[in-house]
Structures are given as structure tokens and as C-alpha cells.
Amino acid sequence: MFKTFPRGGIHPPENKLTADKPIEVLPLPAQVTVPVSQHIGAPATAVVEKGAAVKAGQVIAQAKGFVSANIHSPVSGKVNKIEPVTDTTGYKQMAVVIDVEGDEWVDTIDRSNILVKEVVMTREQIIERCQQCGLVGLGGATFPTHIKLTVPAGKKCDLIIINGVECEPYLTSDHRLMLEKGAEVLTGATIIMKALGVEKALIGIEANKPDAINHLAALSKDFKGVKVQPLKVKYPQGGEKQLIKACTGREVPSGGLPLDVGVVVQNVGTAFAVYEAVQKNKPLIERVVTVTGKSVSNPGNFLVRIGTPVTSLIQAAGGMPEDTGKVVNGGPMMGKALAMTDVPVTKGTSGIILFPADEARRSEVLPCIRCGKCSMACAMGLEPYLLAAASEKAMWDMAEKEKITDCMECGACAYTCPAKRPLLDYIRLGKTTVMRMVRERITK
């Protein structure tokens, strides 16, 4: 039976243009740029110097603090420089630039394609390996995985959900991963189950991926406690709170976390990375990225080394179409437009979308007509028109009272607004400001 979450949601055109495109391995570039901050939390600290020789899989930046993640060299070669560079956010941050020389890997990494199902590590060893290998959530949030697998005192987890929803239009990297690396994904799920001490896992997949549902359902018969949960197609079902509600009926409270209802959610890509880290001792140095767009001549899903220039991905997809008006990092709903394409792929890069100019233009902003469509679309039960107005007028106390920090920034409100008001832009401003105010109150 197809399930879904009950409140809000929209149905944007799917445009899954690359769903039938097998994963291609992108050739190595001449140079990679590896930012030391590719995760939520404190930036890692570079532990290599200019001129140093490095191998693929070698630590080049050490995690600093509890909420942080190690950074590894994705290639072998020589460190050209360590300096601030512009990343996909448009801001400058410290990065290690490496000139590629061959493809020599650290010899402790198992590079074979042989499936290893038996999990011999203890819970503690699994969490430590995930920390050593620099794993973060690959669904977009990039939260360090080892922290998510550590249940704090007073909390209890009885279920994990593997997020295979991929509800963002255009993106298909998770879809292809489920089809081509299904057994590894399921093994990753069992590893996560062991790390959390739970006996049940659900893999949520939307009905627009029947091949993935059938494939993983067949494979799951050999994995104890793992079950596939088909879901109706509705955006933003990939959000943790919406996915938990759809799969279990449990509702995460306002301001709460999935663990408050006994659940941990991990993305399909993260489950695969956990498999590679624990069973193959492979750090997170590459990921699958969808490169697509209606005018792109050779859209596809590419296995890319971290630090590869986005320009290399665009070239592999046939080059920049002449009518391109905007390049977006991520999905069209929650992704961010790139100021330039000469930026590196990071652990959080799920897709690169090239939009034609006629689709990239902002429409004329008209006065709000009080239709309430934004509120009906909000999967969090918020009032976006009110939050946007409070943010525009710097009424921060009102914004906080109306729970602006509960916003998941899915963009459903702006998508449905007939007046084309930039609701999410204002709400993001207000959310950032209110969160800063809350932190300042706590630290006083």
C-alpha cells in the first residue's frame, strides 16, 4: 500500500530525465580543489603542506571538535596550494588544491567489487570507522554520520528509515544507486541497524521508481528486518519529518528531532557510503551526481571524485547549452544557484541542473492576494505569508513565535504562490536571524 504524509505538499513536474541513465565514472581532472568544510559543524584543519605527496584516501584535513568530519584526498598527486577558494555557496573558504598524478590509493582500501555482507565490527567500531572515513549525510544536510549513529543518553531508537524518496524534480542519483548498488545499500542499512542496536529498517521509495521498489523488495528477502515501504509521490516527502510520518504515523514534535519518536533517518547514498567505509575501509572521496536539464545534450549520472570542478561535469554532459540562464547546485526546489561554475564538487553535491533562460527568470512580484495557497502547501503547518511578512519588516519576535525555525525550506510555498512572491527568500532571512538570536540568548 502506498503511504504518504497527510499535511500539505505539492506535485511539481518530475522531469526525471536521467532515470534510465546508468552511472558513468567521470575521468579524473587535472586538478581537484577540496574544501576543508563540507559538513555541518566546525571546519576540519588541514594536516598537509604545500608540496606534499598524497594518495587517494589519505587524510588531508582533520576534524576539529565533536560536530565535524575528516576530509580525505580524492586523488593521488601533489598539494599545489592551501588557500581560500570560492565554493558552491559563493563564499570563500579554505581548501587543499591537489595536482593529479596517476591514481594511487591508500593500500588499506579494498577496491574490489566483491559484495561483503557479513558485518563483523562491533557498534563502537562501526561508529569509529564512520568518523575516521569522514562520512556525512548525502541527502543534502551533510550532518556528520558518526554523530547521528550515537544515541544520546535519555533517547531510544527502535527503527531506522533509509530515505530513497528523492522527491526533488530532475535528480536521479539515488534512484540509480538503488538499482545498481542495491545489495550494498541494504548491507549498509544492516550496518546502521547494528550501530544503533535496532532490529527493523524501512526503505522509503516513491511510486515513480517502481523498478527500484521491486529490485530492493526482492533483495531485502535476504536481509533480516529490512523492508521496502512504497510511498505516494508527493513533495517534500524526502524531509525527515514527512518521511517518518508517512512510513510510521509518528509525528516529530515542533523543534524536535527524529530521535524524539525513536527513529533515525539516513539517505540511500549515506547507507552506501557506510557500507564502503565499514566493509571496504573506503573514505568518502567520491559520490554520484546527476547532471541534467531540458537543453543538456548528454544528461547523466556520474560517479565523481570530490573536488572535481563543476565545469568538468558540465563538459561530460555535453557542455553548457547556449540558452542556459541559471546553473543550480542541488534540486530545483531546495538547491542554490551557482554564481560561477568553476567551483568544486563537495560531499553535499547531489546534482547540477542547467535551466534554460526562459525558465530561470523570476516573474514579476505582485501583491499578496490572501489566497492561503502557501499555507495549504506547507508540510510543516506554518503560515508562510505571515513569516515572510514578519521577516520583511524585521519583526523577529513574531517570526519566532510563529515557529519560523520549523521551516524546512522546501520552497513549496513560493512554488504555489500565484503572486510569485519570494516567500522562501524572506523566510530564510528570518530563520537565520531568529536562530542567531536564540543562540545568543542561550550563551548569555
C-alpha positions as CSV (number, residue, x, y, z in Angstrom):
1,M,0.0,0.0,0.0
2,F,1.3,3.4,-0.9
3,K,1.5,5.8,2.1
4,T,2.2,9.5,2.4
5,F,2.2,12.3,4.9
6,P,-1.2,14.0,5.5
7,R,-0.5,17.7,5.7
8,G,0.4,20.0,2.8
9,G,2.7,19.0,-0.1
10,I,2.7,19.7,-3.8
11,H,3.3,17.9,-7.1
12,P,5.8,19.7,-9.3
13,P,6.7,18.2,-12.7
14,E,9.1,15.4,-12.0
15,N,11.4,15.9,-15.1
16,K,13.4,12.7,-14.2
17,L,15.3,12.9,-17.5
18,T,18.2,10.7,-16.4
19,A,16.3,7.9,-14.6
20,D,17.3,5.4,-17.2
21,K,20.9,6.7,-17.4
22,P,23.4,4.2,-15.8
23,I,26.1,5.6,-13.5
24,E,29.2,6.7,-15.5
25,V,32.6,7.1,-14.0
26,L,33.9,10.6,-14.7
27,P,37.6,10.7,-15.7
28,L,39.9,12.3,-13.3
29,P,40.5,16.1,-13.8
30,A,44.0,17.6,-13.9
31,Q,43.4,19.3,-10.6
32,V,41.0,19.0,-7.6
33,T,40.0,21.6,-5.1
34,V,39.0,20.1,-1.7
35,P,37.3,22.4,0.8
36,V,38.0,21.6,4.4
37,S,34.4,22.3,5.4
38,Q,31.9,20.0,3.6
39,H,29.7,19.3,6.5
40,I,27.6,20.9,9.2
41,G,29.8,22.0,12.1
42,A,33.4,23.1,12.6
43,P,35.7,23.1,9.5
44,A,38.4,20.5,9.5
45,T,42.0,21.6,9.9
46,A,44.5,20.9,7.0
47,V,47.2,18.4,8.1
48,V,49.2,18.5,4.8
49,E,51.5,21.2,3.5
50,K,52.2,22.6,0.0
51,G,54.4,20.2,-2.0
52,A,53.3,17.1,0.0
53,A,52.6,13.9,-2.0
54,V,49.2,12.4,-1.2
55,K,47.3,9.2,-2.1
56,A,43.6,8.8,-2.7
57,G,42.0,8.1,0.7
58,Q,44.7,9.8,2.8
59,V,43.5,12.2,5.5
60,I,44.3,15.8,4.4
61,A,42.2,17.7,6.9
62,Q,41.5,16.5,10.5
63,A,38.0,17.0,12.1
64,K,38.0,19.8,14.6
65,G,35.6,19.3,17.5
66,F,32.7,16.9,18.0
67,V,30.5,18.1,15.2
68,S,33.0,18.0,12.3
69,A,34.3,15.5,9.7
70,N,37.6,14.3,8.3
71,I,38.5,15.3,4.8
72,H,40.4,12.8,2.6
73,S,42.3,13.3,-0.6
74,P,40.2,12.0,-3.5
75,V,43.2,11.6,-5.8
76,S,46.9,10.9,-5.8
77,G,49.3,13.7,-6.6
78,K,51.0,16.7,-5.1
79,V,49.5,19.5,-3.0
80,N,49.7,22.6,-5.1
81,K,48.5,25.1,-2.5
82,I,46.3,25.6,0.6
83,E,44.3,28.8,0.4
84,P,40.7,30.2,0.4
85,V,38.7,29.4,-2.7
86,T,35.1,30.1,-3.7
87,D,32.9,27.0,-3.2
88,T,29.3,26.2,-4.2
89,T,27.9,28.6,-1.6
90,G,29.6,31.5,-3.4
91,Y,31.7,32.2,-0.3
92,K,35.4,31.7,0.1
93,Q,36.7,29.0,2.4
94,M,40.0,27.2,3.0
95,A,40.7,24.4,0.6
96,V,43.5,22.0,-0.4
97,V,44.3,22.2,-4.1
98,I,45.9,19.0,-5.5
99,D,47.6,18.4,-8.9
100,V,46.5,14.9,-10.0
101,E,49.3,12.5,-10.8
102,G,48.1,9.0,-11.6
103,D,45.6,7.2,-9.3
104,E,47.3,5.6,-6.4
105,W,45.2,4.7,-3.4
106,V,46.0,4.0,0.2
107,D,46.7,0.3,0.4
108,T,44.3,-0.4,3.2
109,I,41.3,0.3,1.0
110,D,39.6,-2.7,-0.6
111,R,38.8,-1.6,-4.2
112,S,37.3,-4.9,-5.3
113,N,33.6,-5.1,-6.3
114,I,33.0,-8.2,-4.3
115,L,30.0,-7.8,-2.0
116,V,30.8,-8.3,1.7
117,K,27.5,-9.0,3.6
118,E,28.8,-10.2,6.9
119,V,29.2,-7.4,9.4
120,V,32.0,-8.3,11.9
121,M,32.5,-5.0,13.6
122,T,31.0,-4.0,16.9
123,R,28.7,-1.0,17.3
124,E,31.6,1.1,18.7
125,Q,33.9,0.1,15.8
126,I,31.3,0.9,13.2
127,I,30.8,4.4,14.6
128,E,34.5,5.0,14.9
129,R,35.0,3.8,11.3
130,C,32.3,6.2,10.0
131,Q,34.1,9.0,11.9
132,Q,37.5,8.1,10.5
133,C,36.2,7.9,7.0
134,G,34.6,11.4,7.1
135,L,31.0,10.2,6.4
136,V,28.3,12.8,6.3
137,G,24.6,12.7,5.2
138,L,24.5,12.7,1.5
139,G,20.8,13.8,1.2
140,G,21.9,17.4,1.4
141,A,22.2,18.2,5.1
142,T,25.8,16.8,5.4
143,F,25.4,16.2,9.1
144,P,28.4,14.0,10.3
145,T,27.2,10.4,10.3
146,H,29.0,9.2,13.4
147,I,27.1,11.7,15.5
148,K,23.7,10.5,14.0
149,L,24.6,6.9,14.9
150,T,25.4,7.9,18.5
151,V,22.1,7.8,20.5
152,P,22.4,10.3,23.4
153,A,21.6,9.5,27.0
154,G,17.8,9.5,27.6
155,K,16.9,8.8,24.0
156,K,16.0,5.5,22.4
157,C,15.9,4.3,18.8
158,D,13.8,1.4,17.6
159,L,13.7,2.0,13.9
160,I,15.8,3.3,11.0
161,I,14.4,4.6,7.8
162,I,16.6,4.7,4.7
163,N,15.5,7.6,2.6
164,G,15.2,6.6,-1.1
165,V,12.4,9.1,-1.8
166,E,14.4,11.5,-3.9
167,C,11.4,13.8,-4.3
168,E,13.3,16.7,-5.8
169,P,12.5,17.1,-9.6
170,Y,15.3,16.2,-12.0
171,L,17.6,14.4,-9.5
172,T,18.1,10.6,-10.1
173,S,21.4,9.8,-8.4
174,D,19.8,7.9,-5.5
175,H,17.5,6.1,-7.9
176,R,20.4,4.8,-9.9
177,L,22.3,3.9,-6.8
178,M,19.4,1.7,-5.6
179,L,19.2,0.0,-9.0
180,E,23.0,-0.6,-9.4
181,K,24.2,-1.0,-5.9
182,G,21.1,-2.3,-4.2
183,A,22.8,-5.1,-2.2
184,E,25.4,-2.7,-0.9
185,V,22.7,-0.2,0.1
186,L,20.9,-3.0,2.0
187,T,24.1,-4.1,3.7
188,G,24.7,-0.5,4.7
189,A,21.2,-0.5,6.2
190,T,22.1,-3.6,8.3
191,I,25.3,-2.0,9.4
192,I,23.4,1.1,10.6
193,M,20.9,-1.1,12.4
194,K,23.8,-2.8,14.2
195,A,25.3,0.6,15.1
196,L,22.0,1.8,16.6
197,G,21.1,-1.6,18.2
198,V,17.7,-1.8,16.3
199,E,16.2,-4.8,14.5
200,K,13.9,-3.1,12.0
201,A,14.6,-0.9,8.9
202,L,12.2,0.6,6.4
203,I,13.4,1.8,3.0
204,G,11.0,4.6,1.8
205,I,10.7,4.8,-2.0
206,E,8.2,6.8,-4.0
207,A,5.9,5.1,-6.6
208,N,7.6,6.8,-9.5
209,K,10.5,4.4,-9.0
210,P,8.7,1.0,-9.5
211,D,11.9,-0.6,-10.7
212,A,13.8,0.4,-7.5
213,I,10.9,-0.7,-5.3
214,N,10.7,-4.1,-7.0
215,H,14.5,-4.6,-7.1
216,L,15.1,-3.7,-3.4
217,A,12.0,-5.6,-2.3
218,A,13.4,-8.8,-3.9
219,L,16.9,-8.3,-2.5
220,S,15.5,-7.5,1.0
221,K,14.3,-11.0,1.4
222,D,17.9,-11.9,2.2
223,F,18.3,-9.1,4.8
224,K,16.7,-9.7,8.2
225,G,14.5,-6.9,9.4
226,V,14.7,-4.8,6.3
227,K,11.5,-3.9,4.4
228,V,10.7,-1.7,1.5
229,Q,7.9,0.8,2.0
230,P,6.3,2.2,-1.2
231,L,5.1,5.8,-1.0
232,K,2.8,8.0,-2.9
233,V,4.5,10.7,-5.0
234,K,4.4,14.0,-3.1
235,Y,6.9,16.7,-2.4
236,P,8.6,17.2,0.1
237,Q,8.3,13.6,1.2
238,G,12.1,13.4,1.4
239,G,12.1,15.6,4.5
240,E,12.8,13.6,7.6
241,K,9.6,14.6,9.5
242,Q,7.4,14.0,6.5
243,L,9.1,10.6,5.7
244,I,8.7,9.5,9.3
245,K,5.0,10.5,9.3
246,A,4.4,8.7,6.0
247,C,6.2,5.5,7.0
248,T,5.2,5.1,10.6
249,G,2.4,7.6,11.5
250,R,4.7,9.1,14.2
251,E,4.9,12.9,14.4
252,V,8.1,14.6,15.3
253,P,7.2,17.5,17.7
254,S,7.9,21.1,16.9
255,G,11.5,21.9,17.5
256,G,12.2,18.2,17.9
257,L,14.4,15.6,16.2
258,P,13.6,12.2,14.7
259,L,15.1,10.5,17.8
260,D,12.3,12.1,19.9
261,V,10.0,9.5,18.3
262,G,12.6,6.7,18.2
263,V,13.7,7.0,14.6
264,V,16.9,7.7,12.8
265,V,16.8,8.6,9.1
266,Q,19.7,8.1,6.7
267,N,19.9,8.7,2.9
268,V,20.4,5.9,0.4
269,G,23.7,7.5,-0.6
270,T,24.8,7.6,3.1
271,A,23.9,3.9,3.5
272,F,26.1,3.0,0.6
273,A,28.9,5.2,2.0
274,V,28.5,3.4,5.3
275,Y,28.9,0.0,3.5
276,E,32.0,1.2,1.7
277,A,33.5,2.6,4.9
278,V,32.8,-0.4,7.2
279,Q,33.3,-3.2,4.7
280,K,35.9,-1.8,2.4
281,N,37.6,0.8,4.6
282,K,36.9,3.4,2.0
283,P,36.6,7.1,3.0
284,L,34.0,9.4,1.4
285,I,36.0,10.6,-1.6
286,E,33.5,10.3,-4.4
287,R,29.8,10.3,-4.9
288,V,27.1,10.1,-7.7
289,V,26.0,13.4,-9.1
290,T,23.1,14.0,-11.6
291,V,23.9,16.5,-14.3
292,T,20.7,17.4,-16.2
293,G,18.5,20.0,-17.9
294,K,16.0,20.2,-20.7
295,S,18.6,21.6,-23.1
296,V,21.5,19.4,-22.0
297,S,22.6,17.2,-24.8
298,N,24.0,14.3,-22.7
299,P,22.5,14.4,-19.3
300,G,23.5,11.6,-16.9
301,N,24.5,10.3,-13.5
302,F,28.2,10.5,-12.9
303,L,30.5,8.9,-10.2
304,V,32.7,11.9,-9.4
305,R,35.7,12.4,-7.1
306,I,35.2,15.1,-4.5
307,G,36.9,18.4,-5.6
308,T,36.3,17.9,-9.3
309,P,35.4,21.2,-11.0
310,V,31.7,21.5,-11.8
311,T,32.9,22.6,-15.3
312,S,34.2,19.1,-15.8
313,L,30.7,17.6,-15.1
314,I,29.0,20.0,-17.5
315,Q,31.5,19.1,-20.2
316,A,30.8,15.4,-19.6
317,A,27.1,16.1,-20.1
318,G,27.7,17.7,-23.5
319,G,28.7,21.2,-22.5
320,M,26.8,24.3,-21.5
321,P,23.7,24.8,-23.7
322,E,23.6,28.2,-25.4
323,D,20.2,29.0,-23.8
324,T,21.4,28.4,-20.2
325,G,20.1,31.1,-17.9
326,K,20.9,29.5,-14.5
327,V,23.0,26.7,-13.1
328,V,21.7,25.2,-9.8
329,N,23.6,23.1,-7.3
330,G,21.1,20.5,-6.0
331,G,17.5,20.2,-6.9
332,P,15.3,23.0,-8.3
333,M,13.2,23.3,-5.1
334,M,15.9,23.5,-2.4
335,G,19.1,23.9,-4.4
336,K,21.1,27.1,-4.8
337,A,22.1,28.9,-8.0
338,L,25.8,29.0,-8.7
339,A,27.5,32.3,-9.2
340,M,30.2,30.5,-11.2
341,T,30.8,27.0,-12.5
342,D,34.5,26.9,-11.6
343,V,33.7,25.6,-8.2
344,P,34.4,22.1,-6.8
345,V,32.0,19.2,-6.2
346,T,31.6,18.5,-2.5
347,K,30.1,15.8,-0.4
348,G,26.8,17.6,-0.5
349,T,26.6,17.9,-4.3
350,S,23.7,15.7,-5.4
351,G,23.0,17.3,-8.7
352,I,23.9,20.1,-11.2
353,I,20.9,21.4,-13.2
354,L,21.2,23.7,-16.2
355,F,18.0,25.7,-16.6
356,P,17.1,27.5,-19.9
357,A,16.9,31.3,-19.7
358,D,13.1,31.3,-20.1
359,E,12.7,29.0,-17.0
360,A,15.3,30.8,-15.0
361,R,13.8,34.3,-15.0
362,R,12.0,35.5,-11.9
363,S,8.4,36.5,-12.5
364,E,7.1,40.0,-11.6
365,V,6.3,40.1,-7.9
366,L,2.7,41.1,-7.2
367,P,0.8,42.0,-4.0
368,C,-0.3,39.1,-1.8
369,I,-4.0,38.2,-2.6
370,R,-4.6,36.4,0.7
371,C,-5.5,33.1,-1.1
372,G,-3.9,30.9,1.5
373,K,-2.3,28.5,-1.0
374,C,1.1,28.8,0.7
375,S,-0.4,27.7,4.0
376,M,-2.2,24.8,2.3
377,A,1.1,23.7,0.7
378,C,3.2,23.9,3.8
379,A,4.0,20.4,5.0
380,M,5.0,21.8,8.4
381,G,1.6,23.5,9.0
382,L,3.1,27.0,9.1
383,E,1.8,30.3,7.6
384,P,4.5,31.3,5.1
385,Y,2.8,34.6,4.1
386,L,2.9,35.7,7.7
387,L,6.5,34.5,8.3
388,A,7.7,36.3,5.1
389,A,5.9,39.5,6.1
390,A,7.4,39.4,9.6
391,S,10.9,38.8,8.2
392,E,10.5,41.6,5.6
393,K,9.5,44.0,8.4
394,A,12.2,42.7,10.8
395,M,9.5,41.6,13.3
396,W,11.8,38.9,14.7
397,D,9.8,38.2,17.9
398,M,6.7,37.5,15.8
399,A,8.6,35.3,13.5
400,E,10.0,33.3,16.4
401,K,6.5,33.0,18.0
402,E,5.1,31.7,14.7
403,K,7.8,29.0,14.7
404,I,9.9,30.2,11.7
405,T,12.7,27.8,12.8
406,D,10.4,24.8,12.0
407,C,10.6,25.8,8.3
408,M,12.4,23.1,6.3
409,E,13.0,25.5,3.4
410,C,11.4,23.1,0.9
411,G,10.1,26.0,-1.3
412,A,6.6,24.6,-1.7
413,C,5.1,28.0,-0.6
414,A,6.9,30.0,-3.2
415,Y,6.1,27.4,-5.9
416,T,2.3,27.7,-5.3
417,C,2.1,31.5,-4.8
418,P,0.1,33.0,-7.6
419,A,1.6,36.4,-6.9
420,K,5.1,35.0,-7.3
421,R,6.2,36.5,-4.0
422,P,9.7,35.4,-2.9
423,L,8.4,33.9,0.3
424,L,11.2,31.5,0.9
425,D,13.9,34.2,0.4
426,Y,12.3,36.2,3.2
427,I,11.7,33.2,5.4
428,R,15.4,32.1,5.1
429,L,16.5,35.5,6.2
430,G,14.1,35.4,9.2
431,K,15.0,31.9,10.1
432,T,18.8,32.7,10.1
433,T,18.2,35.8,12.2
434,V,16.0,34.1,14.7
435,M,18.3,31.2,15.1
436,R,21.2,33.6,15.8
437,M,19.1,35.4,18.4
438,V,18.2,32.1,20.1
439,R,21.9,31.1,20.2
440,E,22.9,34.5,21.7
441,R,20.2,34.1,24.4
442,I,21.5,30.7,25.3
443,T,25.1,31.8,25.6
444,K,24.4,34.9,27.7
